[in-house]
Structure formats: C-alpha cells, structure tokens
Amino acid sequence: MTAFAIVCAALLLVTLVWTTLPLWRPRPSVDATATRKERRVSSAVVILAVTGLAAVMYVQLSNWNWQAVETAGVQSAEVDRMLAQLEAKLAANPQDIEGWILLGRSYFTLEKFPRAVEAYQHAYDLSRGENVDATIGLGESLAMLDQASLAGRAGELFNEALRRAPNHPKALWYGGIAALQAGDLKLGRDRLQRLLAHEPPPQLRTILEQQIQDLNEQIGEAGEGGAATAATPAAATQKHTIQVSVSIAPAIQQQLKGATPLFILARDPAAAGPPLAVQRRSSAEAPLTLELSEADAMMPTRTLASASRVQVVARLSLSGAPQQRSGDFYGEADYEFGKDTGTLQIVIDRTVP
C-alpha cells in the first residue's frame, strides 16, 4: 500500500509539472514582470484543483476499505500495548504462574506459537509440572508448531495432564490423537469416548461418534462402548472430507535442497485461528494425493465441519515449522462443501514474501 501511494504521488507530480510549466514560461509578446503574479496564481489554482480532484475521485471510486485498515491498526496497537504491559508486570514479578499462562494464551490466540511455548514453559517450570493449564497450554502450543510432536513431548505432556485431570476435554482430545498416532487404538478410542460424556456440540458429537465407530471396526470390537453404536448413516453422510492432489512446480522443485517438510492444511477464510485440519508430509512424496478430514483437526471445536467453505494451502516449510515464514513455497485453492466435488488440485508455485 505504501509503494502504491508513492507511485500515485509521483504520477500526480509529473502531471502537475506538465500542466503548469507553460504558465511559468514568459511569452515574448507579454511583459514577464506584469504577468508573473497572474501566472503564479493560475499555477496555484491548477495545482490545488488537480490535487483536490484526484483525492476526491480516489476516495469515491476506490474500493480500498480505509476504515477497516484504520480499525485493524488501532486494534493491533492496543493488543501490542496490553501485551507489553503484561510482559512488564511479569518482568517485575516473574513468579506469577497465572500471568505466564495468560501471556501464553494471548500469544496462542495471536498464532505466535513460539512465544506461546516460551510463556507456557515458564509457567510449567514454576509449577514444577503441577499446573494442568500450563501443561496443556505447553502441549497444545508445541503441537501447533509441529503436529509430529504429539508423538513426542507434546503427547507426553497431555498424558501428564490426564493423570492429574482425567476428564479434561482438551487433554482428552489431544491425548486421543496422540494415542492414535502411536498406534494405540484402544486408548485413543477410550479417550474419545470419555470426551463424549462432556456433552460436546452436535457437530463435534457426530465426528466423535463416527470416529469411535471406525476405531471399533478396526480393532474388531464393534458394538462395544454404547456411544460408538449411536452413530447413524445420516451422521456418516455429514462427514466433511477433501481429496487434495499436491504437486510442485518445476521452478520451485529446482530450488529445494533435499526433502523439505510439506504441510497441507485447511483453514476458515472467514475466521482467524488454528487450521481446521492439517497433515505433515514431505516434498519427497510429491506429487501426492491425500484426504483431509475431521480426524486431522487440531482442536475439538475447530474441524472441517465448522465451515461451509475452506481455503486449502500446501506449503513447503524451509524452517520446518507449520507457520508461514518468508521464503516458504506454497500453493492454495478454495473448496466449498456441498458444491465442489472431485479432487482439489494444488500446485506449489509461489513464494511467501
């Protein structure tokens, strides 16, 4: 936007010089001294008229949302101010566990996951691992940085949290995913069943029931655990999935130095927050076709069933982190449930500025 304004100003300046220069040149047949004042007045009138007309036309005809930009800037400044105040309080009182948890939660909401990890780690260390909120917050932030950590430290943190709070909904969700990734289908199924007892929203209940039914079939125990049998064919038809085909443009492929982490994620373009679904693959697998579903959700209340339209992004992360960073390569496409069918084609052919 700044560059655009500079170009507009330069063009306007050229126009003004071009239109007013004749007014400043003395004409041989007219006394220069006598007309100098008149020519200066004429030039000033032209400058003001052209500048004013350009400004009015741009404001009236431009589709740029000036109010939204101003509002976003004010809100961002206010958030930064509040975070700075909280950090200053913690610098003065570094033993405030709840303060560190609040800071971690704030950074997590802003999707600044590395900072969230730092804040939650402070709270975790101060409580010696006994604060459940700090433990879950740290595990969730690590999982957002790298979903593979659910098979490592993040998964261990959720297991710790469940030992202290066996029925914590968020710990049951992430703990269930971690168990399934580790191949422990029974433990994953049991944790999801316990999550059902918390009366989740209808959409999430449908997802959980379908997942439990699928797990029961896989482990040969269909019919066990009453809630699993509650899934109906109608519920199954509501399952949101997207078939995605990902390829890498030759120009991008030539710039890769060995296997690079590949993140395929779906997000709600109308709402900020963590992705609705995400998978981690490798550039060595491309071209590849995969399926994104509710089982790939990172939060129990944010799944593909939460949105009617999603934006699917395939990104090669040079840093190895799922967050977008300058220099990463990506491709993206939109998908609307109930309208779009078939496989969504994404070509990674762009670079993050």
Contacts in CASP RR format, 6 or more apart in sequence:
PFRMAT RR
TARGET T0000
AUTHOR 0000-0000-0000
METHOD contacts of the structure
MODEL  1
MTAFAIVCAALLLVTLVWTTLPLWRPRPSVDATATRKERRVSSAVVILAV
TGLAAVMYVQLSNWNWQAVETAGVQSAEVDRMLAQLEAKLAANPQDIEGW
ILLGRSYFTLEKFPRAVEAYQHAYDLSRGENVDATIGLGESLAMLDQASL
AGRAGELFNEALRRAPNHPKALWYGGIAALQAGDLKLGRDRLQRLLAHEP
PPQLRTILEQQIQDLNEQIGEAGEGGAATAATPAAATQKHTIQVSVSIAP
AIQQQLKGATPLFILARDPAAAGPPLAVQRRSSAEAPLTLELSEADAMMP
TRTLASASRVQVVARLSLSGAPQQRSGDFYGEADYEFGKDTGTLQIVIDR
TVP
1 64 0 8 1.000
1 69 0 8 1.000
8 58 0 8 1.000
12 50 0 8 1.000
12 51 0 8 1.000
12 54 0 8 1.000
15 50 0 8 1.000
16 46 0 8 1.000
16 47 0 8 1.000
16 50 0 8 1.000
16 51 0 8 1.000
19 46 0 8 1.000
19 50 0 8 1.000
20 42 0 8 1.000
20 43 0 8 1.000
20 46 0 8 1.000
20 47 0 8 1.000
23 39 0 8 1.000
23 42 0 8 1.000
23 43 0 8 1.000
23 46 0 8 1.000
24 39 0 8 1.000
24 40 0 8 1.000
24 43 0 8 1.000
26 32 0 8 1.000
26 35 0 8 1.000
26 36 0 8 1.000
27 35 0 8 1.000
59 66 0 8 1.000
79 110 0 8 1.000
82 106 0 8 1.000
83 103 0 8 1.000
83 106 0 8 1.000
83 107 0 8 1.000
86 99 0 8 1.000
86 102 0 8 1.000
86 103 0 8 1.000
86 106 0 8 1.000
87 103 0 8 1.000
89 96 0 8 1.000
89 99 0 8 1.000
90 96 0 8 1.000
90 99 0 8 1.000
90 100 0 8 1.000
90 103 0 8 1.000
94 122 0 8 1.000
95 126 0 8 1.000
97 123 0 8 1.000
97 126 0 8 1.000
97 127 0 8 1.000
97 131 0 8 1.000
97 134 0 8 1.000
98 123 0 8 1.000
99 123 0 8 1.000
100 119 0 8 1.000
100 120 0 8 1.000
100 122 0 8 1.000
100 123 0 8 1.000
100 126 0 8 1.000
100 134 0 8 1.000
101 119 0 8 1.000
101 120 0 8 1.000
101 123 0 8 1.000
101 131 0 8 1.000
101 133 0 8 1.000
101 134 0 8 1.000
101 137 0 8 1.000
103 119 0 8 1.000
104 115 0 8 1.000
104 116 0 8 1.000
104 119 0 8 1.000
104 120 0 8 1.000
104 123 0 8 1.000
104 137 0 8 1.000
104 141 0 8 1.000
105 116 0 8 1.000
105 137 0 8 1.000
107 113 0 8 1.000
107 115 0 8 1.000
107 116 0 8 1.000
107 119 0 8 1.000
108 116 0 8 1.000
108 137 0 8 1.000
108 140 0 8 1.000
108 141 0 8 1.000
108 144 0 8 1.000
109 273 0 8 1.000
111 144 0 8 1.000
111 272 0 8 1.000
111 273 0 8 1.000
111 274 0 8 1.000
111 323 0 8 1.000
113 141 0 8 1.000
113 144 0 8 1.000
113 145 0 8 1.000
113 323 0 8 1.000
114 145 0 8 1.000
114 321 0 8 1.000
116 137 0 8 1.000
116 141 0 8 1.000
116 144 0 8 1.000
117 138 0 8 1.000
117 141 0 8 1.000
117 142 0 8 1.000
117 145 0 8 1.000
120 134 0 8 1.000
120 137 0 8 1.000
120 138 0 8 1.000
120 139 0 8 1.000
120 141 0 8 1.000
121 138 0 8 1.000
123 131 0 8 1.000
123 133 0 8 1.000
123 134 0 8 1.000
123 138 0 8 1.000
124 131 0 8 1.000
124 134 0 8 1.000
124 135 0 8 1.000
124 138 0 8 1.000
126 134 0 8 1.000
127 134 0 8 1.000
129 135 0 8 1.000
129 160 0 8 1.000
130 164 0 8 1.000
132 161 0 8 1.000
132 164 0 8 1.000
132 165 0 8 1.000
132 168 0 8 1.000
132 171 0 8 1.000
135 157 0 8 1.000
135 158 0 8 1.000
135 160 0 8 1.000
135 161 0 8 1.000
135 164 0 8 1.000
136 157 0 8 1.000
136 158 0 8 1.000
136 161 0 8 1.000
136 168 0 8 1.000
136 170 0 8 1.000
136 171 0 8 1.000
136 174 0 8 1.000
138 157 0 8 1.000
139 149 0 8 1.000
139 153 0 8 1.000
139 154 0 8 1.000
139 155 0 8 1.000
139 157 0 8 1.000
139 158 0 8 1.000
139 174 0 8 1.000
140 154 0 8 1.000
140 170 0 8 1.000
140 174 0 8 1.000
142 149 0 8 1.000
142 153 0 8 1.000
142 154 0 8 1.000
142 157 0 8 1.000
143 149 0 8 1.000
143 150 0 8 1.000
143 154 0 8 1.000
143 155 0 8 1.000
143 174 0 8 1.000
143 298 0 8 1.000
144 274 0 8 1.000
144 298 0 8 1.000
144 322 0 8 1.000
145 321 0 8 1.000
145 322 0 8 1.000
145 323 0 8 1.000
146 280 0 8 1.000
146 320 0 8 1.000
146 321 0 8 1.000
146 322 0 8 1.000
147 278 0 8 1.000
147 279 0 8 1.000
147 280 0 8 1.000
147 298 0 8 1.000
147 322 0 8 1.000
148 280 0 8 1.000
149 155 0 8 1.000
150 158 0 8 1.000
150 174 0 8 1.000
150 175 0 8 1.000
150 177 0 8 1.000
150 178 0 8 1.000
150 181 0 8 1.000
151 178 0 8 1.000
151 181 0 8 1.000
151 182 0 8 1.000
154 174 0 8 1.000
154 178 0 8 1.000
155 174 0 8 1.000
155 175 0 8 1.000
155 178 0 8 1.000
158 171 0 8 1.000
158 174 0 8 1.000
158 175 0 8 1.000
158 176 0 8 1.000
158 178 0 8 1.000
159 175 0 8 1.000
159 178 0 8 1.000
161 168 0 8 1.000
161 171 0 8 1.000
162 168 0 8 1.000
162 171 0 8 1.000
162 172 0 8 1.000
162 175 0 8 1.000
162 191 0 8 1.000
165 171 0 8 1.000
166 194 0 8 1.000
167 194 0 8 1.000
167 197 0 8 1.000
167 198 0 8 1.000
169 195 0 8 1.000
169 198 0 8 1.000
169 200 0 8 1.000
169 300 0 8 1.000
170 299 0 8 1.000
170 300 0 8 1.000
172 191 0 8 1.000
172 192 0 8 1.000
172 194 0 8 1.000
172 195 0 8 1.000
172 198 0 8 1.000
173 191 0 8 1.000
173 192 0 8 1.000
173 195 0 8 1.000
173 299 0 8 1.000
173 300 0 8 1.000
175 188 0 8 1.000
175 191 0 8 1.000
176 187 0 8 1.000
176 188 0 8 1.000
176 191 0 8 1.000
176 192 0 8 1.000
179 185 0 8 1.000
179 187 0 8 1.000
179 188 0 8 1.000
179 191 0 8 1.000
180 188 0 8 1.000
180 215 0 8 1.000
185 215 0 8 1.000
185 218 0 8 1.000
185 219 0 8 1.000
186 219 0 8 1.000
188 215 0 8 1.000
189 212 0 8 1.000
189 215 0 8 1.000
189 216 0 8 1.000
189 219 0 8 1.000
189 228 0 8 1.000
192 208 0 8 1.000
192 211 0 8 1.000
192 212 0 8 1.000
192 215 0 8 1.000
193 212 0 8 1.000
193 225 0 8 1.000
193 227 0 8 1.000
193 228 0 8 1.000
195 208 0 8 1.000
195 300 0 8 1.000
196 205 0 8 1.000
196 208 0 8 1.000
196 209 0 8 1.000
196 212 0 8 1.000
196 227 0 8 1.000
200 208 0 8 1.000
200 300 0 8 1.000
201 301 0 8 1.000
203 303 0 8 1.000
203 305 0 8 1.000
203 306 0 8 1.000
204 300 0 8 1.000
204 301 0 8 1.000
204 303 0 8 1.000
204 305 0 8 1.000
206 231 0 8 1.000
206 235 0 8 1.000
206 238 0 8 1.000
206 239 0 8 1.000
206 305 0 8 1.000
207 239 0 8 1.000
207 294 0 8 1.000
207 297 0 8 1.000
207 303 0 8 1.000
207 305 0 8 1.000
208 227 0 8 1.000
209 227 0 8 1.000
209 228 0 8 1.000
209 230 0 8 1.000
209 231 0 8 1.000
209 235 0 8 1.000
210 231 0 8 1.000
210 235 0 8 1.000
210 236 0 8 1.000
210 239 0 8 1.000
210 294 0 8 1.000
211 294 0 8 1.000
211 295 0 8 1.000
212 225 0 8 1.000
212 227 0 8 1.000
212 228 0 8 1.000
212 231 0 8 1.000
213 222 0 8 1.000
213 228 0 8 1.000
213 229 0 8 1.000
213 231 0 8 1.000
215 228 0 8 1.000
216 222 0 8 1.000
216 223 0 8 1.000
216 224 0 8 1.000
216 225 0 8 1.000
216 228 0 8 1.000
222 228 0 8 1.000
222 229 0 8 1.000
223 229 0 8 1.000
238 305 0 8 1.000
239 293 0 8 1.000
239 294 0 8 1.000
239 305 0 8 1.000
240 293 0 8 1.000
240 294 0 8 1.000
240 303 0 8 1.000
240 304 0 8 1.000
240 305 0 8 1.000
240 337 0 8 1.000
241 291 0 8 1.000
241 292 0 8 1.000
241 293 0 8 1.000
241 294 0 8 1.000
241 304 0 8 1.000
242 266 0 8 1.000
242 277 0 8 1.000
242 291 0 8 1.000
242 292 0 8 1.000
242 293 0 8 1.000
242 304 0 8 1.000
242 310 0 8 1.000
242 312 0 8 1.000
242 335 0 8 1.000
242 344 0 8 1.000
243 289 0 8 1.000
243 290 0 8 1.000
243 291 0 8 1.000
243 342 0 8 1.000
243 343 0 8 1.000
243 344 0 8 1.000
244 264 0 8 1.000
244 289 0 8 1.000
244 290 0 8 1.000
244 291 0 8 1.000
244 292 0 8 1.000
244 312 0 8 1.000
244 314 0 8 1.000
244 343 0 8 1.000
244 344 0 8 1.000
244 346 0 8 1.000
245 287 0 8 1.000
245 288 0 8 1.000
245 289 0 8 1.000
245 343 0 8 1.000
245 344 0 8 1.000
245 345 0 8 1.000
245 346 0 8 1.000
246 262 0 8 1.000
246 264 0 8 1.000
246 281 0 8 1.000
246 286 0 8 1.000
246 287 0 8 1.000
246 288 0 8 1.000
246 289 0 8 1.000
246 290 0 8 1.000
246 314 0 8 1.000
246 346 0 8 1.000
246 348 0 8 1.000
247 286 0 8 1.000
247 287 0 8 1.000
247 345 0 8 1.000
247 346 0 8 1.000
247 347 0 8 1.000
247 348 0 8 1.000
248 256 0 8 1.000
248 283 0 8 1.000
248 286 0 8 1.000
248 287 0 8 1.000
248 316 0 8 1.000
248 329 0 8 1.000
248 347 0 8 1.000
248 348 0 8 1.000
249 347 0 8 1.000
249 348 0 8 1.000
249 349 0 8 1.000
251 349 0 8 1.000
252 316 0 8 1.000
252 329 0 8 1.000
252 348 0 8 1.000
252 349 0 8 1.000
252 351 0 8 1.000
253 283 0 8 1.000
255 329 0 8 1.000
256 283 0 8 1.000
256 316 0 8 1.000
258 283 0 8 1.000
258 284 0 8 1.000
259 282 0 8 1.000
259 283 0 8 1.000
259 284 0 8 1.000
260 282 0 8 1.000
260 283 0 8 1.000
260 316 0 8 1.000
260 317 0 8 1.000
260 318 0 8 1.000
260 320 0 8 1.000
261 280 0 8 1.000
261 281 0 8 1.000
261 282 0 8 1.000
261 283 0 8 1.000
261 316 0 8 1.000
261 317 0 8 1.000
261 320 0 8 1.000
262 280 0 8 1.000
262 281 0 8 1.000
262 282 0 8 1.000
262 283 0 8 1.000
262 285 0 8 1.000
262 286 0 8 1.000
262 314 0 8 1.000
262 315 0 8 1.000
262 316 0 8 1.000
262 317 0 8 1.000
263 278 0 8 1.000
263 279 0 8 1.000
263 280 0 8 1.000
263 281 0 8 1.000
263 313 0 8 1.000
263 314 0 8 1.000
263 315 0 8 1.000
263 317 0 8 1.000
263 322 0 8 1.000
264 278 0 8 1.000
264 279 0 8 1.000
264 281 0 8 1.000
264 290 0 8 1.000
264 292 0 8 1.000
264 312 0 8 1.000
264 313 0 8 1.000
264 314 0 8 1.000
265 275 0 8 1.000
265 276 0 8 1.000
265 277 0 8 1.000
265 278 0 8 1.000
265 279 0 8 1.000
265 312 0 8 1.000
265 313 0 8 1.000
265 315 0 8 1.000
265 322 0 8 1.000
266 275 0 8 1.000
266 276 0 8 1.000
266 277 0 8 1.000
266 278 0 8 1.000
266 292 0 8 1.000
266 304 0 8 1.000
266 310 0 8 1.000
266 311 0 8 1.000
266 312 0 8 1.000
266 313 0 8 1.000
266 335 0 8 1.000
267 273 0 8 1.000
267 275 0 8 1.000
267 276 0 8 1.000
267 310 0 8 1.000
267 311 0 8 1.000
267 313 0 8 1.000
268 276 0 8 1.000
268 302 0 8 1.000
268 306 0 8 1.000
268 307 0 8 1.000
268 309 0 8 1.000
268 310 0 8 1.000
268 311 0 8 1.000
269 309 0 8 1.000
269 310 0 8 1.000
269 311 0 8 1.000
269 334 0 8 1.000
270 307 0 8 1.000
270 309 0 8 1.000
271 307 0 8 1.000
273 302 0 8 1.000
274 298 0 8 1.000
274 299 0 8 1.000
274 302 0 8 1.000
275 298 0 8 1.000
275 302 0 8 1.000
276 297 0 8 1.000
276 302 0 8 1.000
276 303 0 8 1.000
276 304 0 8 1.000
276 306 0 8 1.000
276 307 0 8 1.000
276 310 0 8 1.000
277 292 0 8 1.000
277 293 0 8 1.000
277 294 0 8 1.000
277 296 0 8 1.000
277 297 0 8 1.000
277 298 0 8 1.000
277 303 0 8 1.000
277 304 0 8 1.000
278 296 0 8 1.000
278 298 0 8 1.000
278 322 0 8 1.000
279 290 0 8 1.000
279 292 0 8 1.000
279 296 0 8 1.000
280 322 0 8 1.000
281 288 0 8 1.000
281 290 0 8 1.000
283 316 0 8 1.000
286 348 0 8 1.000
289 343 0 8 1.000
292 304 0 8 1.000
292 312 0 8 1.000
293 304 0 8 1.000
294 303 0 8 1.000
294 304 0 8 1.000
294 305 0 8 1.000
296 304 0 8 1.000
297 303 0 8 1.000
297 304 0 8 1.000
304 310 0 8 1.000
304 337 0 8 1.000
307 337 0 8 1.000
308 336 0 8 1.000
308 337 0 8 1.000
308 338 0 8 1.000
309 334 0 8 1.000
309 335 0 8 1.000
309 336 0 8 1.000
309 337 0 8 1.000
310 334 0 8 1.000
310 335 0 8 1.000
310 337 0 8 1.000
311 332 0 8 1.000
311 333 0 8 1.000
311 334 0 8 1.000
311 335 0 8 1.000
312 332 0 8 1.000
312 333 0 8 1.000
312 334 0 8 1.000
312 335 0 8 1.000
312 344 0 8 1.000
312 346 0 8 1.000
313 330 0 8 1.000
313 331 0 8 1.000
313 332 0 8 1.000
313 346 0 8 1.000
314 330 0 8 1.000
314 331 0 8 1.000
314 332 0 8 1.000
314 346 0 8 1.000
314 348 0 8 1.000
315 322 0 8 1.000
315 324 0 8 1.000
315 328 0 8 1.000
315 329 0 8 1.000
315 330 0 8 1.000
315 331 0 8 1.000
315 348 0 8 1.000
315 352 0 8 1.000
316 328 0 8 1.000
316 329 0 8 1.000
316 330 0 8 1.000
316 348 0 8 1.000
317 325 0 8 1.000
317 328 0 8 1.000
318 325 0 8 1.000
318 327 0 8 1.000
318 328 0 8 1.000
318 329 0 8 1.000
319 325 0 8 1.000
319 328 0 8 1.000
324 330 0 8 1.000
324 352 0 8 1.000
325 352 0 8 1.000
326 352 0 8 1.000
326 353 0 8 1.000
327 351 0 8 1.000
327 352 0 8 1.000
327 353 0 8 1.000
328 351 0 8 1.000
328 352 0 8 1.000
329 348 0 8 1.000
329 349 0 8 1.000
329 350 0 8 1.000
329 351 0 8 1.000
329 352 0 8 1.000
330 348 0 8 1.000
330 350 0 8 1.000
330 351 0 8 1.000
330 352 0 8 1.000
331 346 0 8 1.000
331 347 0 8 1.000
331 348 0 8 1.000
331 349 0 8 1.000
331 350 0 8 1.000
332 346 0 8 1.000
333 344 0 8 1.000
333 345 0 8 1.000
333 346 0 8 1.000
335 344 0 8 1.000
END
